[in-house]
Amino acid sequence: MKLYKIYIAAFLVIVGTGCKKDFLDVNTNPNSLPTATPAYVFANALNTSAANMVSPNETGMVWAGQWSQSNGYIISTTLFAYNFTNGDFNYWDNTYDNIYDYQYVINNATANSQDYLKGPAKVMKAFNFQKLVD
């Protein structure tokens, strides 16, 4: 009978301490950052600004005859043959997303002790607005 009570007590200790309350919380990644720092967002926004400048200019140069296909460079056949759809001319969404990234840097630079990014972010935000206006 004494051994039976020891088994019951050991079982209760194991069951009582075996699981955490967040055992089923499997959708939380403990290795991911909750937010990005402004320095990383600014670096990506600069890269996106440069990439956004190439695509519309490339299409215009192809249509004007300044660029052409060669063995090492193949232009999109739909653009080269003037076969367009409504989804081919979505130039502004990427620019608006890019402006949002610069605004994120402006809003969060002080909180992360990266005030030196505010000025360049404002300049690039104005540059992207100028691109939208033109």
Rosetta silent file (secondary structure, phi, psi, omega in degrees, C-alpha in Angstrom):
SEQUENCE: MKLYKIYIAAFLVIVGTGCKKDFLDVNTNPNSLPTATPAYVFANALNTSAANMVSPNETGMVWAGQWSQSNGYIISTTLFAYNFTNGDFNYWDNTYDNIYDYQYVINNATANSQDYLKGPAKVMKAFNFQKLVD
SCORE:     score description
SCORE:     0.000 S_00000001
   1 L     0.000  -36.462  179.803    0.000    0.000    0.000 S_00000001
   2 H   -66.347  -40.033  178.539    2.889    2.342    0.769 S_00000001
   3 H   -65.173  -34.844  177.937    4.443    1.713   -2.662 S_00000001
   4 H   -62.777  -42.074  178.421    1.078    2.460   -4.266 S_00000001
   5 H   -66.708  -35.261  178.206    0.998    5.936   -2.632 S_00000001
   6 H   -66.944  -40.842  177.953    4.545    6.637   -3.855 S_00000001
   7 H   -63.802  -42.048  179.038    3.544    5.739   -7.422 S_00000001
   8 H   -64.674  -43.164  179.613    0.493    8.022   -7.256 S_00000001
   9 H   -64.860  -41.688  178.401    2.585   10.906   -5.863 S_00000001
  10 H   -64.893  -40.237  177.873    5.261   10.439   -8.565 S_00000001
  11 H   -63.023  -43.475  179.335    2.576   10.347  -11.243 S_00000001
  12 H   -65.242  -37.103  178.136    1.000   13.580   -9.967 S_00000001
  13 H   -66.477  -43.824 -179.590    4.389   15.308   -9.864 S_00000001
  14 H   -65.926  -44.830 -179.702    5.191   14.259  -13.443 S_00000001
  15 H   -68.317  -38.295 -177.750    1.750   15.245  -14.769 S_00000001
  16 H   -71.075  -26.957 -177.166    1.711   18.522  -12.849 S_00000001
  17 H  -114.214    6.054 -173.325    5.100   19.704  -14.102 S_00000001
  18 L   -79.020  -28.941 -173.478    5.281   18.032  -17.512 S_00000001
  19 L  -124.111  147.604  173.426    3.637   20.640  -19.738 S_00000001
  20 L   -90.937  165.495  179.797    3.831   24.374  -20.095 S_00000001
  21 L   -70.712  -28.643 -179.341    0.757   26.515  -20.594 S_00000001
  22 L   -96.895   33.003 -177.297    1.869   27.547  -24.095 S_00000001
  23 L   -61.784  -37.413 -177.677    2.391   23.959  -25.222 S_00000001
  24 L   -93.411    7.546  178.722    0.009   24.310  -28.171 S_00000001
  25 L   -84.840   77.255 -174.089    1.264   27.729  -29.235 S_00000001
  26 L   -91.780   -6.778 -176.710    3.074   26.401  -32.306 S_00000001
  27 L   -91.017    3.797  178.346    2.614   29.466  -34.532 S_00000001
  28 L   -99.596  121.913  178.361    5.141   31.626  -32.703 S_00000001
  29 L   -92.800  112.109 -177.439    8.643   31.516  -34.134 S_00000001
  30 L   -73.096  -12.288 -177.763   11.095   32.247  -31.322 S_00000001
  31 L   -94.178   -5.932 -177.294   13.925   32.875  -33.804 S_00000001
  32 L   -95.390  151.513  177.126   12.288   35.691  -35.754 S_00000001
  33 L   -82.097  142.898  179.532   12.517   39.374  -34.989 S_00000001
  34 L   -70.706  -33.257  178.312    9.249   41.132  -34.182 S_00000001
  35 L  -142.793  163.268  177.820   10.184   44.198  -36.253 S_00000001
  36 L   -93.961  149.006  177.040   12.942   45.262  -38.604 S_00000001
  37 L   -78.908  151.466 -179.117   15.444   47.935  -37.684 S_00000001
  38 H   -58.937  -30.282 -179.816   15.373   51.146  -39.744 S_00000001
  39 H   -64.830  -41.378  179.351   18.890   50.513  -41.077 S_00000001
  40 H   -70.550  -40.121  178.438   17.840   47.257  -42.723 S_00000001
  41 H   -64.948  -38.858  179.851   14.608   48.738  -44.078 S_00000001
  42 H   -65.795  -41.837  178.915   16.535   51.713  -45.475 S_00000001
  43 H   -63.082  -41.934  178.354   19.067   49.474  -47.245 S_00000001
  44 H   -68.218  -38.224  179.800   16.281   47.440  -48.831 S_00000001
  45 H   -65.279  -37.599  176.367   14.372   50.596  -49.799 S_00000001
  46 H   -63.972  -42.196  177.560   17.446   51.980  -51.580 S_00000001
  47 H   -62.382  -42.018  179.235   17.813   48.734  -53.498 S_00000001
  48 H   -66.560  -37.461  177.519   14.136   48.828  -54.433 S_00000001
  49 H   -60.670  -42.864  179.203   14.425   52.462  -55.577 S_00000001
  50 H   -66.549  -41.069  179.939   17.229   51.510  -57.949 S_00000001
  51 H   -67.310  -35.166  179.268   15.322   48.485  -59.275 S_00000001
  52 H   -69.076  -23.705  179.250   12.189   50.582  -59.825 S_00000001
  53 H   -77.696  -23.386 -174.249   14.148   53.015  -61.979 S_00000001
  54 H   -80.924  -45.720 -169.711   15.323   50.320  -64.397 S_00000001
  55 H   -61.051  -52.880  179.438   12.105   48.574  -65.435 S_00000001
  56 H   -66.130  -35.925  179.404   10.074   51.474  -66.940 S_00000001
  57 H   -66.714  -37.758  179.350   13.171   52.979  -68.542 S_00000001
  58 H   -63.361  -44.068  179.699   14.090   49.652  -70.087 S_00000001
  59 H   -63.263  -43.309  178.907   10.644   49.277  -71.642 S_00000001
  60 H   -63.824  -38.476  179.114   10.751   52.805  -73.051 S_00000001
  61 H   -68.112  -34.524  176.855   14.196   52.265  -74.546 S_00000001
  62 H   -65.550  -44.918 -178.208   13.035   49.063  -76.227 S_00000001
  63 H   -68.524  -32.613  179.849   10.042   50.798  -77.777 S_00000001
  64 H   -78.539   -9.994  179.458   12.129   53.761  -78.908 S_00000001
  65 L    86.881    9.067  178.241   14.582   51.431  -80.614 S_00000001
  66 L   -78.143  -27.538  176.560   17.519   52.387  -78.399 S_00000001
  67 L  -119.086  153.298  177.081   17.772   48.841  -77.078 S_00000001
  68 L  -149.236  167.631  179.465   17.283   45.585  -78.907 S_00000001
  69 L   -74.093  151.637  175.199   17.602   41.897  -78.292 S_00000001
  70 L  -143.780 -174.275 -179.768   20.927   40.169  -78.684 S_00000001
  71 L   -66.250  -34.221 -176.954   22.372   36.761  -77.932 S_00000001
  72 L   -95.484   -6.945 -176.275   23.106   37.664  -74.309 S_00000001
  73 L  -138.308  115.927 -179.527   20.012   39.771  -73.615 S_00000001
  74 L  -114.767  121.578  178.384   16.460   38.661  -74.358 S_00000001
  75 L   -80.602  154.888  176.335   13.652   41.132  -73.781 S_00000001
  76 L   -55.553  127.960 -175.412   10.257   39.916  -72.683 S_00000001
  77 H   -66.643  -29.585  178.659    8.544   38.727  -75.845 S_00000001
  78 H   -69.660  -40.114  177.807    5.195   40.197  -74.837 S_00000001
  79 H   -71.459  -36.864 -178.494    6.674   43.679  -74.410 S_00000001
  80 H   -67.941  -32.617 -179.210    8.794   43.374  -77.537 S_00000001
  81 L   -95.681    6.839 -179.630    5.759   42.388  -79.639 S_00000001
  82 L    60.727   33.078  175.331    3.465   45.003  -77.996 S_00000001
  83 L   -96.345  100.725 -172.450    1.192   42.282  -76.585 S_00000001
  84 L  -112.016  154.766  170.236   -0.069   43.896  -73.401 S_00000001
  85 L  -125.182  175.882  179.839   -2.518   43.028  -70.666 S_00000001
  86 H   -67.987  -22.263 -178.734   -3.928   45.156  -67.875 S_00000001
  87 H   -86.042   -4.148 -176.831   -1.363   43.730  -65.456 S_00000001
  88 H   -77.765  -20.410 -173.806    1.676   44.815  -67.479 S_00000001
  89 L  -117.260   64.642  179.634    1.630   48.462  -66.411 S_00000001
  90 L  -113.530   61.309 -175.537    1.653   48.407  -62.640 S_00000001
  91 L   -78.819  -24.165 -169.095    4.572   50.774  -62.079 S_00000001
  92 H   -85.127  -27.413 -177.192    3.140   52.777  -59.203 S_00000001
  93 H   -61.443  -43.292  179.387    2.491   50.098  -56.574 S_00000001
  94 H   -64.102  -35.788  179.712    6.178   49.376  -56.046 S_00000001
  95 H   -69.410  -41.034  177.034    6.916   53.081  -55.703 S_00000001
  96 H   -65.403  -39.148  175.285    4.168   53.581  -53.121 S_00000001
  97 H   -62.416  -38.097  179.226    5.441   50.567  -51.162 S_00000001
  98 H   -66.452  -40.669  176.791    8.920   52.074  -51.330 S_00000001
  99 H   -62.831  -38.387  177.275    7.656   55.411  -49.993 S_00000001
 100 H   -62.468  -38.915  177.631    6.022   53.537  -47.118 S_00000001
 101 H   -63.418  -42.515  177.817    9.385   51.949  -46.288 S_00000001
 102 H   -64.544  -36.453  177.527   11.065   55.366  -46.175 S_00000001
 103 H   -67.026  -35.402  175.436    8.281   56.649  -43.910 S_00000001
 104 H   -61.192  -42.019  178.603    8.881   53.679  -41.608 S_00000001
 105 H   -63.982  -43.836 -179.375   12.541   54.669  -41.371 S_00000001
 106 H   -62.539  -41.944 -176.931   11.622   58.302  -40.605 S_00000001
 107 H   -72.963  -31.116 -171.520    9.149   57.261  -37.900 S_00000001
 108 H  -110.904    2.786 -177.464   11.341   54.665  -36.173 S_00000001
 109 L   -67.625  -40.034 -178.370   14.890   56.003  -36.523 S_00000001
 110 L   -66.657  -40.426 -178.399   14.834   57.924  -33.242 S_00000001
 111 L   -64.985  -26.987 -179.095   13.518   54.967  -31.247 S_00000001
 112 L  -104.567   14.908  179.352   16.409   52.813  -32.486 S_00000001
 113 L    57.236   42.091  178.122   19.115   55.501  -32.086 S_00000001
 114 L  -127.215   52.093 -177.549   19.581   55.781  -35.846 S_00000001
 115 H   -63.700  -23.289 -178.667   18.771   59.456  -36.358 S_00000001
 116 H   -66.224  -12.102  179.406   21.353   59.703  -39.132 S_00000001
 117 H   -89.153  -12.017 -176.911   18.935   57.827  -41.425 S_00000001
 118 H   -64.817  -45.236 -178.658   16.167   60.429  -41.238 S_00000001
 119 H   -62.763  -52.731  177.770   17.724   62.886  -43.693 S_00000001
 120 H   -61.942  -33.895  178.636   18.533   60.387  -46.454 S_00000001
 121 H   -66.663  -37.947  177.654   15.116   58.754  -46.000 S_00000001
 122 H   -67.183  -39.251  178.636   13.385   62.123  -46.466 S_00000001
 123 H   -64.226  -45.222 -178.982   15.442   62.835  -49.589 S_00000001
 124 H   -70.452  -30.748  175.120   14.633   59.448  -51.096 S_00000001
 125 H   -65.294  -43.604  177.283   10.971   59.807  -50.173 S_00000001
 126 H   -64.628  -37.651  178.036   10.883   63.139  -52.020 S_00000001
 127 H   -61.447  -42.854  179.978   12.714   61.525  -54.955 S_00000001
 128 H   -70.053  -35.204  174.461   10.072   58.827  -55.216 S_00000001
 129 H   -65.455  -37.455  177.495    7.246   61.360  -55.017 S_00000001
 130 H   -64.440  -37.283  177.244    8.970   63.310  -57.812 S_00000001
 131 H   -65.473  -37.055  177.731    9.089   60.118  -59.858 S_00000001
 132 H   -68.086  -38.185 -178.760    5.360   59.621  -59.352 S_00000001
 133 H   -69.780  -39.415  179.934    4.595   63.188  -60.402 S_00000001
 134 L   -73.190    0.000    0.000    6.712   62.982  -63.534 S_00000001
